[in-house]
Amino acid sequence: MNRTILTYGGYFEAFMESLQEKEKEKIQYGLLLLKTQQRLSTKFVKHIKDGVYELRTEYGGNIYRVFFIFDDGNIVVLFNGFQKKTQKPRKMKLTKH
């Protein structure tokens, strides 16, 4: 398996430029897996919805996400990425006093 990876609009490149070298290396490793492996663990890839996926990378206690789609199962188109800064907000239970 050797998928072609393309980017769209320069957003992914801008995201990568904002990162430190070690962060870039970790994301590049995830992209290498995406290029060469038939299937990846949900640790690395998660289906979001309507054919949109995210490549998840953890480094230094931070989580980095890169959004992509498959095109005919071969070409992977990268749209954008971001660093997740906070956990999902938890619903708080309110109690009456």
C-alpha positions in Angstrom: 0.0 0.0 0.0 1.3 3.4 -0.9 -1.2 6.2 -0.9 -0.5 9.6 -2.4 -1.0 12.5 0.1 -2.1 15.9 -1.3 -2.9 19.1 0.6 -5.6 21.7 -0.1 -5.4 25.5 0.2 -2.1 25.7 2.1 -3.8 25.3 5.5 -2.0 22.2 6.4 1.4 23.7 5.5 0.7 26.7 7.6 -0.3 24.5 10.5 3.0 22.5 10.1 5.0 25.7 10.0 3.6 26.7 13.4 5.0 23.6 15.1 8.3 22.7 16.7 10.5 20.2 15.0 9.7 17.3 17.2 6.0 17.9 16.8 6.4 17.9 13.0 8.3 14.7 13.2 5.5 12.9 15.1 2.9 14.1 12.7 5.1 13.1 9.7 5.3 9.6 11.3 1.5 9.4 11.4 1.4 10.5 7.8 3.8 7.8 6.9 1.6 5.2 8.5 -1.4 6.7 6.7 0.5 6.4 3.4 1.7 2.8 3.8 -0.7 0.9 6.0 -4.0 -0.6 4.9 -5.7 0.0 8.3 -4.7 2.1 11.3 -5.8 1.9 14.9 -8.3 4.4 16.2 -5.4 5.6 18.3 -4.2 7.2 15.0 -7.2 7.7 12.8 -10.8 8.5 13.7 -13.8 8.8 11.4 -15.6 12.1 12.1 -18.5 12.1 9.7 -19.5 12.1 6.0 -16.1 10.7 4.9 -14.0 13.1 7.0 -11.3 11.6 9.2 -8.8 12.9 11.6 -5.2 11.8 12.1 -4.4 12.1 15.8 -0.9 12.6 17.1 0.1 12.9 20.8 3.4 14.5 21.8 4.5 16.2 25.0 1.1 16.0 26.6 -0.5 17.7 23.6 -2.9 16.3 21.0 -2.6 17.4 17.4 -5.3 16.7 14.8 -5.2 16.8 11.0 -8.3 16.5 9.0 -8.4 14.5 5.8 -10.5 12.6 3.3 -9.8 9.5 1.1 -10.3 10.0 -2.6 -10.9 6.6 -4.3 -9.2 4.9 -1.4 -5.8 6.0 -2.6 -5.2 9.7 -2.5 -5.4 11.3 0.9 -6.3 15.0 0.9 -5.2 17.0 3.9 -7.2 20.1 4.8 -6.1 21.5 8.1 -4.7 20.7 11.5 -4.8 22.1 15.0 -3.5 21.5 18.5 -6.2 20.5 20.9 -5.8 22.8 23.9 -8.5 21.6 26.3 -10.5 18.5 27.0 -14.1 18.4 26.0 -16.2 20.4 28.5 -17.9 18.2 31.0 -21.6 18.7 31.9 -21.9 19.9 35.4 -24.6 18.6 37.6 -26.3 21.4 39.5 -27.6 20.7 42.9 -30.2 22.8 44.8 -29.2 24.0 48.2 
